[in-house]
Amino acid sequence: IAKGRKNQRLYHVMLTICATGIRVSELRFITTEALRAGRTEIRLKGKCRTVLLPQELAERLRRYARAQDIQEGPLDRSNIWHEMKTLCREAGVMPEKVFPHNLRHLFAKCFYEQEKDLAHLADLLGHSSIETTRIYVAVSARAHEQILEKMRLIV
């Protein structure tokens, strides 16, 4: 993300997705009004959920909005995918491995590491089914092998 700071809009979009776990399509709910309130209501597909905006994130976004003279409305989400791919190429990261949705996955994994509460995570992410949420916290085969080795059950 550090190299993305030269593109302040992309930096703040990535920060927002990573810190809240929202989808790219939900960025439109991050408004100046939501920043003042410290939360937003996301209403999509007949569902509604409250997304809390961490205080530090809200302050950074407020400063950005002031600097850009953004008075109201949503954070602009145009060309995020393309800008992330460009940033990856500049940083020497394989662009085909990077998507805005990866930041949502990062949020989910970090939240689950702290809380170990799949039902709460499903609510935060707006999933109807915990089975959908399980995909976000699935352990890789190698990580599974390491856990088994640490258990030392074969003597």
C-alpha positions in Angstrom: 0.0 0.0 0.0 2.9 2.4 0.7 3.7 2.8 -3.0 0.0 3.5 -3.6 0.2 6.7 -1.5 1.3 8.6 -4.6 -2.2 7.8 -5.8 -4.1 9.0 -2.7 -7.5 7.9 -4.0 -6.5 4.3 -4.5 -4.6 4.3 -1.2 -7.7 5.4 0.6 -10.0 3.0 -1.2 -7.7 0.1 -0.4 -7.4 1.2 3.2 -11.2 1.4 3.5 -11.8 -2.1 2.1 -9.0 -3.6 4.2 -10.2 -1.9 7.4 -13.9 -2.6 7.0 -14.2 -5.8 4.9 -16.7 -4.2 2.6 -17.0 -5.1 -1.1 -15.9 -2.7 -3.8 -19.5 -2.3 -4.8 -20.3 -1.2 -1.2 -17.8 1.8 -1.3 -20.7 4.0 -2.3 -22.0 3.7 1.2 -18.8 5.3 2.6 -20.0 8.9 2.4 -18.9 12.1 4.2 -22.0 11.6 6.4 -20.9 8.1 7.3 -17.5 9.4 8.2 -19.0 11.9 10.6 -21.2 9.2 12.2 -18.4 6.6 12.3 -20.6 4.0 10.7 -22.7 3.3 7.7 -25.7 1.2 6.8 -25.2 -1.0 3.8 -28.5 -1.9 2.2 -28.2 -4.4 -0.7 -30.2 -7.3 -2.1 -32.9 -6.9 0.6 -30.3 -7.1 3.4 -29.1 -4.4 5.8 -26.0 -4.4 7.9 -24.1 -1.8 9.9 -20.5 -1.3 9.1 -18.4 0.4 11.8 -15.6 2.7 10.5 -12.6 2.5 12.8 -11.8 6.0 14.2 -8.4 6.2 12.6 -9.8 5.3 9.2 -12.7 7.8 9.5 -10.2 10.5 10.4 -7.9 9.7 7.5 -10.8 9.7 5.1 -12.1 13.0 6.5 -8.7 14.6 6.0 -8.6 13.2 2.4 -12.1 14.5 1.7 -11.1 18.0 3.0 -7.9 18.0 0.9 -9.9 16.9 -2.2 -12.7 19.4 -1.4 -15.2 16.5 -1.2 -18.3 17.9 0.5 -20.7 15.0 0.3 -21.4 11.8 -1.5 -19.6 8.5 -1.8 -15.9 7.7 -2.2 -15.2 7.3 -5.9 -14.5 3.7 -7.0 -13.9 4.1 -10.7 -11.0 2.1 -12.1 -9.9 0.6 -8.8 -9.1 -2.8 -10.4 -7.0 -1.2 -13.2 -5.2 1.1 -10.7 -4.4 -1.9 -8.5 -2.9 -3.8 -11.4 -0.8 -0.9 -12.4 0.5 -0.5 -8.8 1.3 -4.2 -8.8 3.4 -4.0 -11.9 5.3 -1.0 -10.5 5.9 -2.9 -7.3 7.0 -6.1 -9.1 4.0 -8.1 -7.9 2.2 -10.5 -10.3 -1.0 -8.5 -11.2 -3.0 -11.6 -12.0 -2.8 -12.5 -8.3 -4.2 -9.1 -7.0 -7.8 -8.0 -6.9 -9.7 -5.6 -4.7 -11.6 -8.5 -3.2 -8.3 -9.8 -1.8 -8.4 -7.0 0.7 -11.8 -8.2 1.9 -10.3 -11.7 2.4 -7.5 -10.1 4.4 -10.0 -8.4 6.6 -11.8 -11.7 7.1 -8.7 -13.7 7.9 -7.4 -11.1 10.4 -10.8 -10.7 12.1 -11.1 -14.5 12.4 -7.6 -14.8 13.8 -8.6 -12.4 16.6 -12.1 -13.5 17.3 -12.5 -17.1 16.1 -16.2 -16.4 15.7 -17.4 -17.5 12.3 -21.0 -16.4 12.9 -20.0 -12.9 13.9 -17.7 -12.7 10.8 -20.5 -13.8 8.6 -22.7 -11.0 10.0 -19.9 -8.4 9.4 -19.3 -9.5 5.9 -23.1 -9.6 5.1 -23.1 -13.3 4.3 -26.4 -15.2 4.5 -24.6 -18.5 5.0 -21.7 -19.3 7.2 -20.6 -21.7 4.5 -19.8 -18.7 2.3 -17.7 -17.2 5.2 -15.8 -20.5 5.7 -14.1 -19.9 2.3 -12.5 -16.7 3.6 -10.9 -18.5 6.6 -10.0 -21.8 5.0 -6.6 -23.1 6.0 -4.2 -24.0 3.2 -3.0 -27.6 2.9 0.5 -26.5 4.0 -0.8 -24.7 7.1 -2.8 -27.7 8.0 0.3 -29.9 7.7 2.2 -27.6 10.0 -0.6 -27.7 12.6 -0.6 -31.5 12.5 3.2 -31.6 12.9 2.9 -29.3 16.0 0.4 -31.5 17.6 2.9 -34.4 17.7 0.3 -37.1 18.1 2.4 -39.7 16.4 4.9 -41.0 18.9 
